[in-house]
Amino acid sequence: MSLARKDTDTGLRALVASTNIKPEQKVPQVLSKLQDILNRISVQDDGELGAFKNSLFSHGILQYCAGVALKLNYAKVEGGYATATQLAEILSSCCVGVDMGGDTEAFHRQLLPSVTDSLLSLASRLMNRALGNGQPEMFRFFKKVMGSVCWLLKAHGHLATQVLQSDHYERMLMSEEERVGTVCVSLWHQLLTANSELVAGLGKGPLSVILDDVVYRMALTSNPVVGGAAIRTLLLVARQQESALQLIIHRFKGLEGMIGREWRGRGFDEDVDQLIKLLHREVPKPADHTEVKYSVFECVRAACVIQAAWRSYQTRRRVKNLPRAVRSLQRSFRERRRRRVQQAQAVCWEEELRLQLCVRRQRARREFHQKQLQLLQLLPPGQVQQYLGEVERQAAIQIQRVWRGHRERRNFQQRRNTHTQHRAAVVLQRTVLRFLKRRRAEKAPPSLSPWNGPRGLTDSRRAELKREVEEHIALHPSSVVSLEGSRELHAQTQALLLQHLQGREAELREHTHTHALLAQINTDLELLLNAPSLSVATVTDCDVFRSRSAPVAARARQSHNALLQAGRLPWWKMLGDGDITCPESESAHKDHRLEAEFNSLYLGRS
């Protein structure tokens, strides 16, 4: 295996297959390796170069360049669209002169159409950038990519039909830019010059597309470069096939008059005369009745009318919007002039203020020195040194005050983000706690309202109801229960109701007490969550966590002392269950009394 193939297997294949490198970073490396290997292998024979190109195809490198690399956004790639242009040139050259051996089906049916589509897509993007942004280097790259397409079509003429049916090439045909027309006409002129059998291989439809574009470009421009290339292309097509000449004569009637009138004296009169001579030849009328009925001049005239109407509409719209544009221009000019005047005034005011401050500072300094001299003259000689020391001390204090203020302001600016984050965290915690409290309140079972008894029963109403009940009982005596039994049952019911109401009051008190304890626990939890750290805690923060109940404080102090005493015990006394007991000095009846008071005490903070 040669050195080039070994480099391909070890370097390019590993680089293309790697997934750790981004595609935008991988493309320049692939291009660099390809250029290096091609430069080294180009000095060898053609057989070695063809085998190397076959190796590129078999290892999937050409497929990667056509399917992935050329479709990237080269605004983010190192080298920009210059890298894309170099890659397109190398790709087109590697698709020509390949020693395929036996695997030609995949190369001709899969790779070449993909390469053609990628090159046309890149050329379309470069054309849009050149026309939209006005970048001359983009149009130079566009010409190079179209040259790569022409190089590919010279070796594989069957791809011309795909080019003519491509949407990207259709966008180039729709462009009215003269430079784009020059490139398209030159492409077909070079292709037909290099491959004389291409006209016979093209069908009537693709050939009509080429002829329409060539004649349209020739009729639309006065550039001799475009005109000469178009006339030579028509001459090549007319010479190579008789049916193509008939198609030109019957499709573009009056073409010889336009050529003789517009393109004589431009430096290619010999080609013009030969083409006119061929167009004057007598040919039988074709039997195909589906030919276009309109001549090229009628098509050109219709196109000119459409363009004139569109341009007149654009001109009328611009003229209609002209007063608005003038007003906007005047407004922007006045605004800019006003800003300049304001800036000049601000500069003048700033200079004047700086001058006034300087004068005031000098005046204050002069007055201060005069005052110091007067004081020194009035002071006794023995107190001068003491006075100067006091002045120095006051000056040092003032300097320190100013410096500390500056330092604190600077530190505050540095700690502002930390303070903001801390306040945001506190706000978030409080919001979450309130949200959880609302959720718990929503999920809690609804509390039953106490029974208040019947309302609005007066003594007269109660006597009236009693009378109605007695009348009903008298009219409808019960056959099951006697009157005495009913009275006894009523008395039992009243007793049970009274017992229920008395127990209900105790239950309501217990329920209220439970809610109060829950509120206290939630308050303590919120305080614990929002508690500051011990390093920044103050006495006021510590007082919040102290209980106002003496029994609770005593119990807490007792537990704390027990923990401290347990920490001082030797290790062999800690081998038991690990339960910490209270000191024996505390009596059992006192513990029982404190526990009873603690259980019966309401721990609210209000």
C-alpha positions in Angstrom: 0.0 0.0 0.0 1.4 3.4 -1.0 2.0 6.3 1.4 -1.0 8.3 0.2 -3.4 5.4 0.8 -1.9 4.7 4.2 -2.3 8.4 5.1 -5.9 8.2 3.9 -6.7 5.1 6.0 -5.0 6.3 9.2 -5.6 10.0 9.1 -8.6 11.1 7.0 -10.8 8.1 7.9 -10.2 8.6 11.6 -10.8 12.3 11.3 -14.0 12.0 9.3 -15.4 9.3 11.6 -14.5 11.1 14.9 -17.4 12.5 16.8 -15.4 14.5 19.4 -14.7 17.3 17.0 -17.4 19.8 15.9 -18.2 19.8 12.2 -17.1 23.5 11.9 -13.7 22.6 13.3 -13.4 19.3 11.4 -13.7 20.7 7.9 -10.5 22.8 7.9 -8.5 19.8 9.1 -10.0 17.5 6.4 -9.2 20.1 3.8 -5.6 20.6 5.0 -5.0 16.8 4.9 -6.6 16.4 1.5 -4.4 19.3 0.0 -1.3 17.8 1.5 -1.9 14.3 0.2 -2.9 15.6 -3.3 0.2 17.7 -3.5 2.4 14.7 -2.7 0.6 12.3 -5.0 0.2 14.6 -7.9 3.8 14.1 -8.9 3.2 10.4 -9.4 1.6 8.6 -12.3 -2.1 8.8 -13.2 -2.8 5.2 -12.0 -1.7 6.0 -8.5 -3.8 9.2 -8.5 -6.9 7.3 -9.7 -6.4 4.6 -7.1 -6.1 7.3 -4.4 -9.4 8.8 -5.6 -11.0 5.4 -5.5 -9.8 5.0 -1.9 -11.4 8.3 -1.0 -14.7 7.1 -2.4 -14.5 3.6 -0.7 -13.6 5.1 2.7 -16.6 7.5 2.5 -14.5 10.7 2.5 -16.1 12.0 -0.7 -19.5 11.2 0.6 -18.7 13.2 3.8 -17.5 16.2 1.8 -20.6 16.2 -0.4 -23.3 15.4 2.1 -22.0 17.1 5.3 -19.1 19.5 4.8 -20.4 21.6 1.9 -23.8 22.1 3.6 -22.4 23.8 6.7 -22.7 27.4 7.6 -19.3 28.6 6.7 -19.7 31.9 8.5 -18.7 29.9 11.6 -15.9 27.9 9.9 -12.3 29.0 10.0 -11.4 30.6 6.7 -15.1 31.3 5.8 -16.4 30.6 2.3 -12.8 30.5 1.0 -12.5 27.1 2.7 -15.8 26.0 1.1 -14.5 27.1 -2.3 -11.3 25.1 -1.9 -13.2 22.1 -0.7 -15.5 22.3 -3.8 -12.6 22.4 -6.2 -10.9 19.4 -4.6 -14.2 17.5 -4.5 -14.9 18.1 -8.2 -11.3 17.1 -9.2 -11.5 13.9 -7.1 -14.7 12.9 -8.9 -12.9 13.1 -12.3 -10.5 10.3 -13.4 -11.4 7.8 -10.7 -10.2 4.2 -11.1 -13.4 2.6 -9.9 -12.7 -1.0 -10.8 -16.1 -2.8 -10.4 -18.1 -0.5 -8.1 -19.4 2.0 -10.5 -23.1 1.8 -9.7 -22.9 3.6 -6.3 -20.4 6.1 -7.7 -22.6 7.2 -10.7 -26.0 6.9 -9.2 -25.4 8.1 -5.6 -22.2 10.1 -5.2 -22.2 12.2 -8.4 -25.8 13.5 -8.0 -25.0 14.3 -4.4 -21.8 16.2 -5.3 -23.7 18.1 -8.1 -26.5 19.2 -5.8 -24.0 20.3 -3.0 -21.9 22.3 -5.5 -25.1 24.1 -6.9 -26.4 24.8 -3.4 -23.0 26.3 -2.4 -23.0 28.4 -5.6 -26.6 29.6 -4.9 -25.6 30.7 -1.3 -22.5 32.5 -2.6 -24.6 34.3 -5.3 -27.2 35.5 -2.7 -24.4 36.8 -0.4 -22.7 38.5 -3.4 -25.9 40.2 -4.5 -27.4 40.9 -1.1 -24.3 42.1 0.8 -22.3 43.6 -2.1 -19.2 41.5 -1.2 -16.8 41.2 -4.3 -15.0 38.2 -2.8 -18.2 36.3 -2.6 -18.8 36.7 -6.4 -15.2 35.5 -7.0 -15.9 32.4 -4.9 -19.2 31.9 -6.9 -17.2 31.9 -10.2 -14.8 29.3 -8.8 -17.6 27.0 -7.6 -19.3 27.3 -11.0 -16.0 26.4 -12.6 -15.9 23.3 -10.4 -19.4 22.4 -11.7 -18.2 22.9 -15.3 -15.2 20.6 -14.6 -17.5 17.9 -13.2 -19.9 18.2 -16.2 -17.1 17.9 -18.7 -16.2 14.4 -17.4 -19.8 13.3 -16.6 -22.1 14.8 -19.2 -25.2 13.0 -18.0 -25.2 15.3 -15.0 -26.2 18.3 -17.2 -29.9 17.3 -17.0 -29.7 17.3 -13.2 -28.2 20.8 -13.3 -30.9 22.1 -15.6 -33.6 20.6 -13.3 -32.1 21.9 -10.1 -33.9 24.6 -8.0 -30.6 26.2 -7.2 -29.8 26.7 -10.9 -33.3 28.0 -11.5 -32.6 30.7 -9.0 -29.5 31.6 -11.0 -31.6 31.8 -14.2 -34.1 34.1 -12.5 -31.4 36.6 -11.5 -31.1 39.7 -13.7 -27.6 40.4 -12.6 -25.3 40.7 -15.6 -22.4 39.0 -13.9 -24.5 35.9 -13.1 -25.6 35.7 -16.7 -22.0 35.9 -17.9 -21.0 33.0 -15.7 -24.0 30.9 -16.8 -23.5 31.5 -20.5 -19.7 30.9 -20.2 -20.5 27.6 -18.3 -22.5 26.2 -21.3 -20.0 27.5 -23.8 -17.1 25.8 -22.2 -19.0 22.6 -21.6 -20.3 22.4 -25.2 -16.8 23.2 -26.5 -15.2 20.4 -24.5 -17.9 17.8 -25.1 -19.3 17.9 -28.6 -21.6 14.9 -28.0 -23.5 16.6 -25.2 -26.1 18.1 -27.5 -27.0 14.7 -28.8 -27.3 13.3 -25.3 -29.6 16.1 -24.0 -33.3 15.9 -24.7 -35.5 18.5 -26.3 -36.6 20.0 -22.9 -33.1 20.5 -21.4 -31.8 21.9 -24.6 -34.7 24.3 -24.8 -33.8 25.6 -21.3 -30.2 26.2 -22.3 -31.2 28.0 -25.5 -33.8 30.1 -23.8 -31.3 31.3 -21.2 -28.6 32.0 -23.8 -30.9 34.0 -26.1 -32.5 35.9 -23.1 -29.1 36.9 -21.7 -28.0 38.0 -25.2 -31.1 40.1 -25.8 -31.0 41.6 -22.3 -27.4 42.9 -22.2 -25.0 44.9 -24.3 -21.9 43.3 -22.8 -19.7 41.9 -25.6 -18.4 39.2 -23.3 -21.9 37.8 -22.8 -22.9 38.4 -26.4 -19.8 36.6 -27.8 -20.2 33.6 -25.5 -23.9 33.4 -26.4 -23.3 33.5 -30.1 -20.5 30.9 -30.0 -22.8 28.6 -27.9 -25.6 28.9 -30.4 -23.2 28.3 -33.2 -21.8 25.1 -31.5 -25.4 23.8 -30.9 -26.4 24.6 -34.5 -23.3 22.8 -36.0 -23.5 19.7 -33.9 -27.1 18.6 -34.7 -29.6 19.4 -37.4 -32.6 19.0 -35.1 -31.0 21.6 -32.7 -30.7 24.1 -35.6 -34.3 23.5 -36.6 -35.3 24.1 -32.9 -33.4 27.4 -32.9 -35.0 28.6 -36.2 -38.5 27.8 -35.3 -38.3 28.7 -31.6 -36.6 32.1 -32.1 -38.0 33.7 -35.2 -36.2 36.9 -36.2 -33.1 36.0 -34.3 -30.8 36.6 -37.2 -32.0 40.2 -37.6 -31.4 40.9 -34.0 -27.9 39.4 -34.1 -27.0 41.3 -37.2 -28.3 44.6 -35.9 -27.1 44.4 -32.3 -23.8 42.4 -32.4 -21.9 43.4 -35.5 -18.7 45.4 -34.9 -18.1 43.9 -31.5 -15.0 41.9 -32.4 -16.7 38.6 -33.4 -18.2 39.4 -36.8 -17.1 36.1 -38.2 -19.1 34.1 -35.7 -22.1 36.4 -36.3 -21.9 35.8 -40.1 -21.6 32.0 -39.7 -24.6 31.9 -37.3 -26.7 34.1 -39.6 -25.8 31.9 -42.6 -26.9 28.8 -40.7 -30.2 30.4 -39.6 -31.0 31.4 -43.3 -30.8 27.8 -44.4 -34.1 26.4 -45.7 -35.4 23.6 -43.4 -38.7 21.8 -43.6 -41.4 22.8 -41.1 -41.4 20.4 -38.2 -44.5 18.2 -37.7 -44.5 18.9 -33.9 -47.4 21.3 -33.2 -46.4 21.9 -29.6 -43.7 24.4 -30.5 -43.8 27.8 -28.9 -45.9 30.2 -31.1 -44.3 33.4 -30.0 -40.9 34.6 -31.2 -38.1 35.6 -29.0 -38.8 39.3 -29.7 -42.3 39.0 -28.4 -41.1 37.2 -25.3 -38.4 39.9 -24.8 -41.0 42.7 -25.4 -43.4 41.1 -22.9 -40.5 40.8 -20.4 -39.6 44.4 -21.0 -43.2 45.5 -20.5 -43.4 43.6 -17.2 -40.1 45.0 -16.0 -41.1 48.6 -17.0 -44.4 48.3 -15.2 -42.7 46.9 -12.1 -40.0 49.6 -12.2 -42.6 52.4 -12.7 -44.6 51.1 -9.7 -41.4 51.1 -7.6 -40.6 54.6 -8.8 -44.1 55.9 -8.0 -43.9 54.3 -4.6 -40.5 55.9 -3.9 -41.8 59.3 -5.2 -44.9 59.0 -3.0 -42.7 58.2 0.0 -40.2 60.9 -0.8 -41.8 63.7 1.4 -41.8 61.3 4.3 -38.2 60.4 3.7 -37.3 64.1 3.4 -39.1 64.8 6.7 -37.3 62.0 8.4 -34.0 63.1 7.0 -34.6 66.7 8.2 -35.7 65.5 11.6 -32.6 63.3 12.0 -30.4 66.1 10.9 -31.9 68.6 13.3 -31.8 66.0 16.1 -28.1 65.4 15.4 -27.4 69.1 15.3 -29.3 69.6 18.6 -27.2 66.8 20.2 -24.0 68.3 19.0 -25.0 71.7 20.4 -26.0 70.1 23.7 -22.7 68.2 23.8 -20.8 71.4 23.1 -22.7 73.3 25.8 -22.1 70.4 28.2 -18.4 70.5 27.5 -18.4 74.3 28.0 -20.3 74.0 31.3 -18.0 71.3 32.5 -14.9 73.3 31.7 -16.5 76.4 33.4 -17.4 74.3 36.5 -13.9 72.8 36.6 -12.4 76.3 36.4 -14.8 77.6 39.2 -13.9 74.7 41.4 -10.2 75.3 40.8 -10.6 79.0 41.6 -12.6 78.3 44.8 -10.1 75.7 45.9 -7.2 78.1 45.4 -9.2 80.9 47.2 -10.0 78.6 50.1 -6.4 77.4 50.3 -5.2 81.0 50.3 -7.7 82.0 53.0 -6.8 78.9 55.1 -3.1 79.8 54.9 -3.8 83.4 55.8 -5.9 82.2 58.8 -3.1 79.9 59.9 -0.5 82.6 59.7 -2.8 84.9 61.7 -3.3 82.2 64.4 0.4 81.5 64.5 1.1 85.2 65.0 -1.5 85.4 67.8 -0.4 82.2 69.6 2.5 82.2 72.1 5.7 80.6 70.9 5.3 77.7 73.3 1.9 76.7 71.9 2.7 76.8 68.1 4.0 73.2 68.0 1.0 72.0 69.9 -1.3 73.8 67.5 0.4 72.4 64.4 0.2 68.9 65.9 -3.6 69.3 66.4 -4.0 70.6 62.8 -2.0 67.6 61.5 -4.2 65.2 63.6 -7.4 66.7 62.3 -6.0 66.5 58.7 -5.1 62.9 59.2 -8.6 62.1 60.6 -10.2 63.8 57.6 -8.0 61.9 55.2 -8.8 58.6 57.0 -12.5 59.4 56.9 -12.4 60.0 53.2 -10.4 56.9 52.5 -12.6 54.7 54.6 -15.7 56.0 52.9 -14.1 55.3 49.5 -13.1 51.8 50.6 -16.6 51.0 52.0 -18.3 52.2 48.8 -15.9 50.1 46.8 -16.5 47.0 49.0 -20.3 47.7 48.9 -20.2 47.6 45.1 -18.4 44.3 45.2 -20.8 42.8 47.8 -23.9 44.1 46.1 -24.4 40.9 44.1 -24.1 38.8 47.2 -26.6 40.9 49.1 -29.0 40.8 46.2 -28.7 37.0 46.0 -29.3 36.7 49.8 -32.4 38.9 49.7 -33.7 37.0 46.7 -33.2 33.7 48.5 -35.1 35.1 51.5 -37.9 36.3 49.4 -38.1 32.9 47.6 -38.1 31.0 50.9 -40.9 33.1 52.3 -42.9 32.7 49.1 -42.5 29.0 49.1 -43.4 28.8 52.8 -46.6 30.8 52.2 -47.4 28.6 49.2 -46.9 25.4 51.2 -49.1 26.8 54.0 -51.8 27.5 51.5 -51.5 24.0 50.1 -51.7 22.4 53.5 -54.7 24.6 54.3 -56.4 23.5 51.1 -55.7 19.8 51.8 -56.8 19.9 55.5 -60.3 18.6 56.2 -62.9 21.3 56.6 -63.6 22.2 60.2 -67.2 21.8 61.4 -68.9 24.9 62.7 -70.3 24.6 66.2 -74.0 24.0 66.5 -75.7 27.1 67.8 -79.2 25.8 68.2 -82.4 27.1 66.6 -82.6 30.8 66.1 -85.6 33.1 66.4 -87.7 30.9 68.8 -89.5 33.1 71.3 -91.6 31.9 74.2 -94.8 32.5 72.4 -93.5 30.6 69.3 -92.3 27.8 71.5 -95.7 27.6 73.2 -97.5 27.6 69.8 -95.3 24.7 68.5 -95.9 22.8 71.7 -99.6 23.2 71.3 -99.5 22.0 67.7 -97.5 19.0 68.7 -99.9 18.1 71.4 -102.9 18.5 69.0 -101.1 16.3 66.5 -100.4 13.6 69.1 -104.0 13.8 70.3 -105.4 13.4 66.7 -102.9 10.7 65.8 -102.2 8.6 68.8 -99.4 6.0 68.5 -100.3 2.4 68.6 -96.8 1.3 69.4 -95.6 3.6 72.2 -97.7 5.0 74.9 -97.8 8.6 76.0 -95.7 7.9 79.1 -93.1 6.0 76.9 -92.9 8.9 74.5 -92.3 11.3 77.4 -89.6 9.1 78.8 -88.0 8.7 75.4 -88.1 12.5 74.9 -86.5 13.0 78.3 -83.7 10.5 77.3 -83.2 12.3 74.0 -82.9 15.7 75.7 -80.3 14.2 78.2 -78.3 12.7 75.3 -78.4 16.0 73.4 -77.3 17.9 76.5 -74.4 15.5 77.0 -73.4 15.9 73.3 -73.4 19.7 73.5 -71.3 19.7 76.7 -68.8 17.3 75.1 -68.9 19.4 71.9 -67.7 22.4 73.8 -64.7 20.5 75.2 -63.9 19.1 71.7 -64.0 22.6 70.2 -61.6 23.9 72.9 -59.3 21.0 72.2 -59.5 21.7 68.4 -58.7 25.4 69.0 -55.8 24.4 71.1 -54.5 22.0 68.4 -54.7 24.8 65.8 -52.8 27.1 68.1 -50.1 24.6 68.6 -49.8 24.0 64.8 -49.6 27.8 64.2 -46.8 28.0 66.8 -45.0 25.1 65.2 -45.2 26.7 61.7 -44.0 30.0 63.2 -41.0 28.2 64.8 -40.2 26.4 61.6 -40.3 29.7 59.6 -38.0 31.3 62.2 -35.6 28.3 62.1 -35.5 28.4 58.2 -34.9 32.2 58.2 -32.5 32.1 61.1 -29.1 33.7 60.4 -25.8 31.9 60.9 -24.1 32.0 64.2 -21.3 34.2 62.9 -23.6 37.0 62.2 -26.3 36.4 64.8 -27.0 39.2 67.3 -28.5 39.2 70.8 -31.9 40.2 69.3 -31.8 37.2 67.0 -31.0 34.9 70.0 -33.9 36.3 72.0 -36.4 35.2 69.3 -35.5 31.5 70.1 -35.9 31.8 73.9 -39.2 30.7 75.5 -41.1 33.1 77.7 -42.4 30.2 79.8 -40.4 29.5 83.0 -41.2 25.7 83.1 -40.2 25.4 79.4 -36.9 27.3 80.1 -36.2 25.2 83.2 -36.9 21.9 81.2 -34.5 23.1 78.4 -31.8 24.1 80.9 -32.2 20.7 82.6 -31.8 18.8 79.3 -28.8 20.9 78.4 -27.1 20.2 81.7 -27.8 16.5 81.3 -26.2 16.5 77.9 -23.1 18.3 79.2 -22.8 15.9 82.1 -23.2 12.9 79.8 -20.3 14.3 77.7 -18.0 14.3 80.7 -18.8 10.6 81.6 -16.0 8.0 81.0 -16.3 5.7 78.1 -17.3 2.6 80.1 -20.4 4.3 81.4 -21.6 5.0 77.8 -21.8 1.3 76.9 -25.4 1.0 77.8 -28.4 2.1 75.8 -27.0 5.6 75.6 -30.0 7.2 77.3 -29.2 10.5 79.1 -30.9 10.9 82.4 -31.4 14.0 84.4 -29.4 14.7 87.5 -30.4 12.8 90.6 -30.6 16.0 92.6 -33.9 16.8 90.8 -36.8 15.2 92.6 -39.4 13.0 91.0 -42.3 15.0 92.2 -40.8 18.3 90.8 -40.3 16.6 87.4 -43.9 15.4 87.4 -45.2 18.9 88.3 -43.1 20.6 85.6 -44.2 18.0 83.0 -47.9 18.5 84.0 -47.5 22.3 83.8 -45.7 22.0 80.4 -48.5 19.8 79.0 -51.2 22.1 80.2 -49.5 25.3 79.1 -50.3 27.1 75.8 -47.0 28.0 74.1 -48.3 30.8 72.0 -46.1 33.9 71.5 -48.9 36.5 71.5 
